[in-house]
Amino acid sequence: MKRNPRLWTAFFWLALWEGVSLLFGQPLLLPSPLSVAARLAGLLGTLSFWEAVARSSVRILAGFALGCAGGILLAVPASARPRVRQLLSPAVATVKAIPVASFVILSLVWLPSRALSTFIAFLMTLPPVYLGVSEGIRSADPQLLEMARVFRVPLLRRARGIYVPAVLPAFRTAVSLALGLCWKAGVAAEVIGLPRGTVGERLYSAKVYFLTTDLFAWTVVVVTLSVCFERVFLSLLDGVSKRMGV
């Protein structure tokens, strides 16, 4: 009988969690996995839970989509023109370096709290996608590009046959990183901005009222959403890559 390494890994960490919880003996400090699972099961049966998940998901994924579009649109001219790349470099480096909390606090001056998670997700997605797509475009085979120019291959066919296959692997890595950043930063923005009926608001309420079990349950929800959306998106992207023979 073959052993599933993922199952054993999950069992090990859950057992460790349970052991540390028993050692503390204080559910307020560290609830047990069973109590968190029971609370999560209770949340799943409420309409407000699904409304909060849907609201946060739509806003964060909207920011992710905008960040992907912006990163691609900026990467194309930056890859073709060194001056454009030099012009954008300080802005991209600044976005990467500034802490999320600083962006959130500044954004509260300009935007309503309900738009915070979208804007922060956009900022977290833009730099890795921009850098990944730029790298992919520059890695396109120069011999194939030269041949395309010699035979006057149309731009759309050139993009589909040369640039897209070169960009897809780097784009996949970039969006895998960006999706994780989106969820962490987007929920953090909700915790600070407190838009009504969101996952971040529920996390904040759990912290204020010392509902540690709720805090862990909502954290499990955030991790699960991040992993699920990443796998779905990457599966779709892999399907596109297979069709193109990449």
N, C-alpha and C positions, 0 to 999 in steps of 0.2 A: 504494500500500500504506500503510495507516494505521499509525502508530506508537503503541504502547501506552505512555503516560506512566509508568505504574507500573513497567513492565519496564525502561525507561531509567533511572528513579530508582534502582531496585534495583541495576542494573548499575553506575551511577556510584558508589554507596556501597560496593559490593563491590570495585570497582576501587581506590577510595581506600584501603579496608582492606588490600587486597593490597599496594598501593604502600607504605603505612606499615610493614607487616610486613616487606617486603623491605628497607626503609630501616633498621629496627632490626636485622634479621638475627639476632634472638634469639627463638626460639619460646617461651621461658620468659616473655618480656615481652609479646609479641603474636603469637600463632599466626596462620597464614594462614587465609583462609576455607576453602580446600580441606582443610586438616588438621582444622579444626573440623567440617566436613561429614562427613569420613571417620570421625571419632570419634563423631559423632552417629549415623551409620549403624550403627556397631558397637554403640552403646548400644541402638538400636531392636531389635536381635536378642536382647536378654537379658530374661529374665523379671523380674529385679530392677528393671529400668528401668520396666516397666509397672506393677509393684507400687507403686513409689515415686510414679509419676504418679497412679495411681488413689487412693492413700492421701491424698496432698496435695490432690487435686482434690475428693474427697468432703468433707474437713474444711473446706476454704476455702469451697466452695459451700454447705455447711451454715451456716457463719457468715454468708454473703451472704444466704441465705434468711431466717435469723433476723433479720438487720438490716433487711431489707425489711419483714418482718412487724411488727417493733417500730416502725420508722419510720412505717408507715401507721397503726398502732394509736395512736401518740402524736399524730400529726398531726391526726387527726379531732377529738378534744376540744380540742386546742390552737387549732385554727382556729375553733371555736365559742365558746371561752371565753378572753378575753384574759388572765385571771389564770392559767390553766393554761399559756398560752404564756409569760408572764413567769416562772412557776415553772420551766419547763423550759429557758429560755434560757441560764442560767449553766451548766447541766450540758452542754448541747449545745456551747456555746462552749469549755468545758474539754476535752471529748473531741476537738474539732477542733484545739486548740492544743497539747496534750501530745504530745511526740514518741513515736513507736511504740516505740522502745527502752525508754522509761520504763514504758510500759504492759506490755511483755513482762516486764521485770524484776520489776515488782510482781505480775504475774499468776503468776509462778513460785512466789510465796509461797502463792498460793491454789489453783492448779490444777496438775494433772499436765501434763507437757510435751506429751503427745499432744493435749491440749485447747487448747493455746495458739493455734494457727493459726485454729481456729474462733472463739475468743473475740476475737482481734484483727480477724479479718475482719468479725465482727459490729459491733465498734466503728467500723471504717472505713466500714461501710455505713449505719449508723443515722443520722448527722447529715445527709448529703446527701439521703437518701430522706425523712427527716422534713421538712427544709426545702423540698424540691421538692414533696412532696405538700401541705404547708401552703400554699405559694404557689399551687398549682393549685386547691385548694379555695376560697381567697379570691378567685381570679380568675373564679369561676363567674359567669355573667351574672345580675345582680340582677333584671333584668326577667323572665327565665325563672323564677327562684326565686319571685318575687312571683306570677306567673301560676300556678305550681304550688301555692302556698299558697291562692290564691283558689279554684282548682278542686279543692282537697283531693286532690292527686295523692299516692298512697301513697309512703312513704319509699323503698322499694326501687326503684320506678319513677323517682322523683326522682333517686336516686343514679345509676342506670343512664343516664338520659337527659340529666342536667345535670352532675353532679359528675364522673363518670368521664371523659367527653370533655374536661372542663376540666383534669383531673389528668394524663391520659396523656402529653401533650407534656412537661410538667415532670418527670414520673416517668421518662420515657425518658432525658432528659438526666441525671437523678440517678443512675440505675442504670448508665449508660455510664461516668460518673466513678467510681462505687463499685466496679465490677468491676475496673477498673485498680488502684485503691487496694487492693482485697482481695488480689490476687495479689502485689503488691509487699510489702505489710505482712505477709501470711500467710506468705510464704516467708522474710521477714526474721525473723519469730517462730520459724520452724523452725530457722533458722541459729543463733539464740541459745539456744533451748530444746533443740535436737538430739533431737527424737523419732526413734526408730529407723525406718529404711526410708522416709524422706521425701525430697522434692526438696531441702529446706533442709539436711538432713544431708549429702547428696551434694555440695552446693555448699561446705559447710564443709570436708569431707574434701578436696576438690579444692584448696581454699585452703591447708590445713595442709600437704599433701604437694606443694605447688607444681605441681599438675597444671593448668597454665593452659589447655590445650586442653579438658580436662574442664570447667573452670570456664566457659569460653565456650559449650561445648556445652549445659550445663545452663541457662545463661542464655538461650540461644536457645529451649530447651524452655519456660521460664517465659513468655517473651514470646509464643511461639506459643499456649500454653494460654490466656493472658489474651485475646489477640485472637480466638481461635476461640470461646471461651465468650461473649465480648461480642457477637460477630456472631450467634451462634445465638440468644442471649437477645433481642437487639434485633429480630431477624427475627421471632421469635414475637410479640413485643410489637407490631411493625408489623402483623402479621397480625390481631391483636386490634383494633388501631386501624382498620384498613380495614373490618372487619366491622361496627364501630360507626359507620363513616362519619366518623371524626375526621381 
